[in-house]
Amino acid sequence: MDNNKSLFDGMTIFCEVIEANGFSAAAARLGHSASHVSKAVARLEARLGTRLLNRTTRKLSLTEAGWTYFEQSRRIIDDAKAVQDQILSVGDRPMGLLRVSAPVSFSRNHIDHWLPEFLQACPEVRLEIDVSDRMVDIVAEGFDVVVRAGRLDDTGMIARRLKTSRLLTLASPDYLQRFGEPESPHDLGDHTLIDFSYRKMASSWEYRTGKGRSISVAVAPRLICNSAETELAAALAGTGITRLPSMACEAEIASGRLVPILADYEEPPIGIYALYPSRAHLAAKVRAFVDFLVTKCA
């Protein structure tokens, strides 16, 4: 890489010498000393193994190889500048393929309704969404943005908080009528439980007392699934008690089809975040989408 950089630098200096018709004039344009410019051209000739310039005390003239090198180099430099200008001109305009991963429930309740507005606002963006509750690897799988709920590990990602969600313990009215409502987390051992397989503490559920003391309850779920949608459907059918983020069941609670229980032992709200790899040189399409989500969630 260093050799290529030196070669391109030498090419640029050489072309400047020809166009300025001299080392001193080229040095003034480039902000270097005449000695630096002369040495750069000499190194270029040594690297190419041929003389490019005939030097006299009064003027410079190009050799045949020098003319060929100058013409080709000028074309390369002009092409490089054109590409740079093109990139800079579109740098602030959202465009290209944007790959996003988001939890099923967040997509169903929010993103699905917002997509037409975003696509209309950013007509040059093509959007690919992976709707899944699995923990994706944003870098290895090539995602631009990942929406994730919960307490974040130190992933090195940039995280923008979108909103909060409560982790609720829920059951259907039919289930509670048949089996009764647990009065404390310790009563859960007498009930049929539904759990989410991606939770780190799959063998226990964590709660808090009003005084902030943690309670860890061992659980042996009857049904374990990797989708919040499956959890929701099973709870609605009266299969058992489950835990879901509030963002996944707002409509079901509002309609009375699911009932929050153990509210006095509820854990603090969890955050919902938009994660992306780096703030440096952030693509306009990523910035536009994350800012859009932040605005919609406000």
C-alpha positions as CSV (number, residue, x, y, z in Angstrom):
1,M,0.0,0.0,0.0
2,D,2.8,2.4,0.9
3,N,4.5,1.7,-2.5
4,N,1.3,2.4,-4.3
5,K,0.8,5.7,-2.4
6,S,4.4,6.7,-3.2
7,L,3.8,5.9,-6.8
8,F,0.7,8.0,-7.0
9,D,2.3,10.9,-5.1
10,G,5.2,10.8,-7.5
11,M,2.9,10.7,-10.5
12,T,1.0,13.7,-9.2
13,I,4.2,15.7,-8.6
14,F,5.6,14.8,-12.0
15,C,2.4,16.0,-13.7
16,E,2.5,19.2,-11.7
17,V,6.1,19.8,-12.8
18,I,5.2,19.5,-16.5
19,E,2.1,21.7,-16.2
20,A,4.0,24.3,-14.2
21,N,7.0,24.1,-16.5
22,G,9.5,23.8,-13.7
23,F,10.4,22.4,-10.3
24,S,10.2,25.7,-8.5
25,A,6.8,26.7,-9.9
26,A,5.4,23.2,-9.2
27,A,6.8,23.4,-5.6
28,A,5.0,26.7,-5.0
29,R,1.7,25.1,-6.2
30,L,2.1,22.0,-4.1
31,G,3.5,23.7,-1.0
32,H,6.7,21.8,-1.0
33,S,10.4,22.9,-1.5
34,A,11.9,22.7,-4.9
35,S,14.4,20.1,-3.6
36,H,11.5,17.9,-2.4
37,V,9.9,18.0,-5.8
38,S,13.1,17.3,-7.6
39,K,13.9,14.3,-5.4
40,A,10.3,12.9,-5.9
41,V,10.7,13.0,-9.6
42,A,14.1,11.4,-9.4
43,R,12.7,8.6,-7.2
44,L,9.9,8.1,-9.7
45,E,12.4,7.7,-12.6
46,A,14.4,5.2,-10.5
47,R,11.3,3.2,-9.7
48,L,10.3,3.1,-13.4
49,G,13.9,2.5,-14.5
50,T,13.8,5.1,-17.2
51,R,14.4,8.9,-17.7
52,L,11.3,10.9,-18.0
53,L,12.8,14.4,-18.2
54,N,15.8,16.0,-19.9
55,R,17.1,18.7,-17.6
56,T,19.1,21.7,-18.5
57,T,19.9,24.8,-16.5
58,R,17.2,26.8,-18.3
59,K,14.4,24.4,-19.2
60,L,12.9,20.9,-19.0
61,S,11.9,18.7,-21.8
62,L,10.1,15.4,-21.9
63,T,11.6,12.2,-23.2
64,E,9.5,9.9,-25.3
65,A,8.8,7.7,-22.2
66,G,8.1,10.9,-20.3
67,W,5.4,12.0,-22.8
68,T,3.8,8.5,-22.6
69,Y,3.9,8.5,-18.8
70,F,2.6,12.1,-18.6
71,E,-0.4,11.5,-20.9
72,Q,-1.4,8.3,-19.1
73,S,-0.8,9.7,-15.6
74,R,-2.9,12.9,-16.4
75,R,-5.8,10.6,-17.4
76,I,-5.5,8.5,-14.2
77,I,-5.4,11.6,-12.0
78,D,-8.4,13.2,-13.8
79,D,-10.4,10.0,-13.4
80,A,-9.5,9.8,-9.7
81,K,-10.6,13.4,-9.1
82,A,-13.9,12.7,-11.0
83,V,-14.6,9.7,-8.8
84,Q,-13.8,11.7,-5.7
85,D,-16.1,14.6,-6.8
86,Q,-18.9,12.1,-7.5
87,I,-18.6,10.5,-4.1
88,L,-18.5,13.9,-2.3
89,S,-21.5,15.2,-4.3
90,V,-23.7,12.3,-3.1
91,G,-22.3,11.9,0.4
92,D,-25.2,13.8,2.0
93,R,-27.9,12.1,-0.1
94,P,-29.4,8.8,1.2
95,M,-29.0,6.2,-1.5
96,G,-28.2,2.6,-2.1
97,L,-29.1,-0.7,-0.3
98,L,-29.9,-0.4,3.4
99,R,-29.9,-3.7,5.3
100,V,-31.8,-3.6,8.6
101,S,-32.6,-6.3,11.2
102,A,-35.4,-5.8,13.7
103,P,-37.4,-7.9,16.3
104,V,-40.7,-9.3,15.0
105,S,-42.8,-7.5,17.5
106,F,-41.2,-4.1,16.9
107,S,-41.6,-4.5,13.2
108,R,-45.2,-5.6,13.5
109,N,-46.2,-2.8,15.8
110,H,-44.1,0.0,14.5
111,I,-41.7,-0.3,11.5
112,D,-44.3,-2.0,9.2
113,H,-46.5,1.1,9.5
114,W,-43.6,3.6,9.0
115,L,-41.9,2.1,6.0
116,P,-44.0,3.8,3.3
117,E,-43.2,7.2,4.8
118,F,-39.4,6.5,5.0
119,L,-39.3,5.1,1.4
120,Q,-41.2,8.1,0.1
121,A,-38.8,10.5,1.9
122,C,-35.7,8.6,0.6
123,P,-36.5,7.6,-3.0
124,E,-33.0,6.5,-3.8
125,V,-32.8,4.0,-0.9
126,R,-33.5,0.3,-1.4
127,L,-34.5,-1.4,1.9
128,E,-33.9,-5.0,2.9
129,I,-35.3,-5.9,6.3
130,D,-34.6,-9.1,8.3
131,V,-37.5,-9.5,10.7
132,S,-36.3,-11.9,13.4
133,D,-35.9,-12.3,17.1
134,R,-32.5,-13.9,16.8
135,M,-29.3,-12.1,17.9
136,V,-27.7,-11.2,14.6
137,D,-24.1,-10.3,14.2
138,I,-24.3,-6.9,12.6
139,V,-20.8,-6.9,11.1
140,A,-20.4,-10.5,10.1
141,E,-23.9,-10.6,8.5
142,G,-23.5,-7.2,6.7
143,F,-26.3,-5.3,8.4
144,D,-26.3,-1.5,8.4
145,V,-28.7,-1.1,11.3
146,V,-30.0,-3.5,14.0
147,V,-32.9,-2.7,16.3
148,R,-32.4,-4.5,19.6
149,A,-34.2,-4.5,22.9
150,G,-32.7,-5.1,26.4
151,R,-29.5,-4.3,28.3
152,L,-26.7,-4.0,25.8
153,D,-23.4,-5.8,26.1
154,D,-20.2,-3.8,25.2
155,T,-20.4,-4.6,21.5
156,G,-18.4,-1.6,20.3
157,M,-21.5,-0.5,18.3
158,I,-23.0,3.0,18.4
159,A,-26.4,2.8,20.1
160,R,-29.2,5.4,19.7
161,R,-32.0,4.9,22.2
162,L,-35.4,4.8,20.5
163,K,-37.8,4.2,23.4
164,T,-38.3,2.0,26.4
165,S,-40.3,-1.1,26.9
166,R,-41.5,-2.8,30.1
167,L,-41.0,-6.6,30.5
168,L,-44.4,-7.8,31.6
169,T,-45.7,-11.1,33.0
170,L,-48.9,-11.9,31.2
171,A,-51.7,-14.5,31.0
172,S,-55.1,-14.6,29.3
173,P,-58.3,-14.1,31.4
174,D,-59.3,-17.7,30.6
175,Y,-56.1,-19.1,32.0
176,L,-56.3,-17.0,35.2
177,Q,-60.0,-18.1,35.6
178,R,-59.0,-21.7,35.3
179,F,-55.8,-21.7,37.4
180,G,-55.8,-18.6,39.5
181,E,-53.5,-15.6,39.6
182,P,-50.1,-16.0,41.2
183,E,-49.6,-13.5,44.1
184,S,-45.8,-13.5,44.0
185,P,-43.1,-14.8,41.6
186,H,-42.5,-17.8,43.9
187,D,-46.0,-19.0,43.0
188,L,-45.0,-19.5,39.3
189,G,-43.7,-23.0,40.0
190,D,-47.4,-24.1,40.3
191,H,-48.2,-22.8,36.8
192,T,-47.6,-23.6,33.1
193,L,-45.0,-21.2,31.7
194,I,-44.1,-20.1,28.2
195,D,-40.5,-18.8,27.7
196,F,-38.3,-17.2,25.0
197,S,-35.3,-19.3,24.0
198,Y,-32.9,-16.4,23.3
199,R,-33.0,-15.1,26.9
200,K,-29.7,-15.6,28.7
201,M,-31.3,-16.7,31.9
202,A,-33.6,-19.4,30.4
203,S,-33.6,-21.4,33.7
204,S,-34.9,-18.5,35.8
205,W,-37.0,-15.3,35.7
206,E,-35.8,-12.2,37.4
207,Y,-38.1,-9.8,39.4
208,R,-37.7,-6.8,41.7
209,T,-39.5,-6.0,45.0
210,G,-40.7,-2.5,45.7
211,K,-37.5,-2.0,47.8
212,G,-35.3,-2.8,44.8
213,R,-34.3,-6.3,46.0
214,S,-33.8,-8.8,43.2
215,I,-35.8,-12.1,43.2
216,S,-34.6,-15.0,41.0
217,V,-37.2,-17.7,40.4
218,A,-36.3,-21.0,38.9
219,V,-38.6,-22.0,36.0
220,A,-39.2,-25.1,34.0
221,P,-41.3,-23.8,31.0
222,R,-43.7,-26.1,29.3
223,L,-43.2,-24.3,26.0
224,I,-40.0,-22.6,24.8
225,C,-39.9,-20.8,21.5
226,N,-37.6,-18.4,19.6
227,S,-40.4,-16.0,18.5
228,A,-42.3,-13.4,20.5
229,E,-45.1,-13.9,18.1
230,T,-45.4,-17.6,19.1
231,E,-45.2,-16.7,22.8
232,L,-48.0,-14.2,22.2
233,A,-50.2,-16.7,20.3
234,A,-49.7,-19.3,23.0
235,A,-50.6,-16.9,25.8
236,L,-53.7,-15.7,24.0
237,A,-54.8,-19.3,23.6
238,G,-54.7,-19.8,27.4
239,T,-51.7,-22.2,27.2
240,G,-49.9,-20.5,30.2
241,I,-48.1,-17.5,31.6
242,T,-45.4,-15.8,29.7
243,R,-43.2,-12.7,29.8
244,L,-43.2,-10.2,26.9
245,P,-41.9,-6.7,26.3
246,S,-44.8,-4.2,26.3
247,M,-44.0,-3.2,22.7
248,A,-45.1,-6.8,21.7
249,C,-48.5,-6.8,23.2
250,E,-49.9,-3.3,23.6
251,A,-53.0,-4.0,21.5
252,E,-53.7,-7.3,23.3
253,I,-53.5,-5.6,26.7
254,A,-55.7,-2.7,25.6
255,S,-58.4,-5.1,24.4
256,G,-58.3,-7.2,27.6
257,R,-57.2,-10.4,25.8
258,L,-54.0,-10.4,28.0
259,V,-53.8,-9.4,31.6
260,P,-50.5,-8.1,33.2
261,I,-49.8,-9.8,36.5
262,L,-47.2,-9.5,39.2
263,A,-47.0,-5.8,38.5
264,D,-45.5,-5.1,42.0
265,Y,-42.5,-7.2,41.0
266,E,-41.9,-5.7,37.6
267,E,-38.3,-5.0,36.6
268,P,-37.2,-1.5,35.4
269,P,-38.0,-0.7,31.8
270,I,-35.6,-1.9,29.2
271,G,-34.3,0.2,26.3
272,I,-34.9,-0.3,22.6
273,Y,-31.9,0.8,20.5
274,A,-30.8,1.3,17.0
275,L,-27.3,-0.1,16.7
276,Y,-24.8,0.6,13.9
277,P,-21.1,0.0,13.5
278,S,-19.4,3.4,13.6
279,R,-20.2,7.1,13.7
280,A,-17.1,7.9,11.6
281,H,-17.9,8.3,7.8
282,L,-21.5,7.3,8.6
283,A,-23.4,6.6,5.3
284,A,-26.2,9.1,4.7
285,K,-28.7,6.2,4.3
286,V,-27.9,4.9,7.8
287,R,-28.1,8.4,9.3
288,A,-31.4,9.0,7.6
289,F,-33.0,5.8,8.8
290,V,-31.8,6.1,12.4
291,D,-32.9,9.7,12.6
292,F,-36.2,8.7,11.2
293,L,-36.7,6.0,13.8
294,V,-35.7,8.4,16.6
295,T,-38.3,10.9,15.3
296,K,-41.1,8.4,15.0
297,C,-40.4,7.0,18.5
298,A,-40.3,10.4,20.2
